[in-house]
Amino acid sequence: MQGTIMMFDPATREGIVVRDTDRTEIVLAENALQGSIFRMLRQGQRVVFDLDADGRAFKVRAGSEPDLGILDADV
């Protein structure tokens, strides 16, 4: 899934990502950044993520252009 970081608190590691498809606000899982290149997130940052069994965002990662739907034809 793709979305945009709405808020992130680096002290508590709590945050919310807004899913692109339907603008749903999804809470970040406690381990959302585990194994990621990210150590913190900023408001407005574009990310790709998965949902855990509880519907929280995890495996938050930087999206490559194909992941974000940007194709050479779009440029």
C-alpha positions as CSV (number, residue, x, y, z in Angstrom):
1,M,0.0,0.0,0.0
2,Q,1.0,3.6,-0.5
3,G,0.4,6.6,1.6
4,T,1.6,9.8,3.2
5,I,2.8,10.3,6.8
6,M,0.3,12.5,8.6
7,M,2.2,12.6,11.9
8,F,5.1,10.9,13.6
9,D,6.5,11.4,17.1
10,P,10.1,10.1,17.2
11,A,10.1,10.0,21.0
12,T,7.2,7.6,21.3
13,R,7.4,6.2,17.7
14,E,3.7,6.7,17.3
15,G,2.3,7.9,14.1
16,I,-0.4,7.9,11.4
17,V,-0.2,7.3,7.7
18,V,-3.0,8.2,5.3
19,R,-3.6,5.6,2.6
20,D,-3.7,7.0,-0.9
21,T,-6.6,4.9,-2.2
22,D,-9.3,6.0,0.2
23,R,-7.6,8.6,2.6
24,T,-8.1,6.2,5.6
25,E,-5.9,7.2,8.6
26,I,-3.9,4.1,9.7
27,V,-2.0,3.9,13.0
28,L,1.7,2.9,12.7
29,A,2.5,-0.4,14.4
30,E,5.1,-0.3,17.2
31,N,7.6,-2.1,14.9
32,A,6.7,-0.1,11.8
33,L,10.3,1.0,11.1
34,Q,12.0,-2.3,12.0
35,G,14.2,-3.4,9.2
36,S,13.6,0.0,7.4
37,I,16.2,2.5,6.2
38,F,14.0,5.1,8.1
39,R,14.9,6.0,11.7
40,M,12.2,8.7,11.8
41,L,9.5,10.0,9.5
42,R,8.4,13.5,8.6
43,Q,4.9,14.9,7.9
44,G,4.1,14.7,4.2
45,Q,6.7,11.9,3.5
46,R,5.5,9.4,0.9
47,V,5.9,5.7,1.9
48,V,4.9,2.2,1.0
49,F,3.7,-0.1,3.8
50,D,1.9,-3.3,4.7
51,L,-0.9,-3.9,7.2
52,D,-0.6,-6.3,10.1
53,A,-3.3,-8.5,11.5
54,D,-4.6,-5.6,13.6
55,G,-4.9,-3.2,10.6
56,R,-1.8,-1.2,11.6
57,A,0.9,0.0,9.2
58,F,4.1,-1.9,9.4
59,K,7.1,-2.6,7.1
60,V,7.2,1.1,6.3
61,R,9.7,1.8,3.5
62,A,10.6,4.2,0.8
63,G,8.8,3.6,-2.4
64,S,10.5,3.2,-5.7
65,E,9.0,5.1,-8.6
66,P,7.1,2.0,-9.8
67,D,5.8,1.4,-6.3
68,L,4.4,4.9,-6.2
69,G,2.8,4.6,-9.6
70,I,5.2,6.9,-11.4
71,L,6.0,5.6,-14.9
72,D,8.3,7.0,-17.6
73,A,5.1,7.8,-19.6
74,D,3.9,10.1,-16.8
75,V,7.0,12.3,-16.8
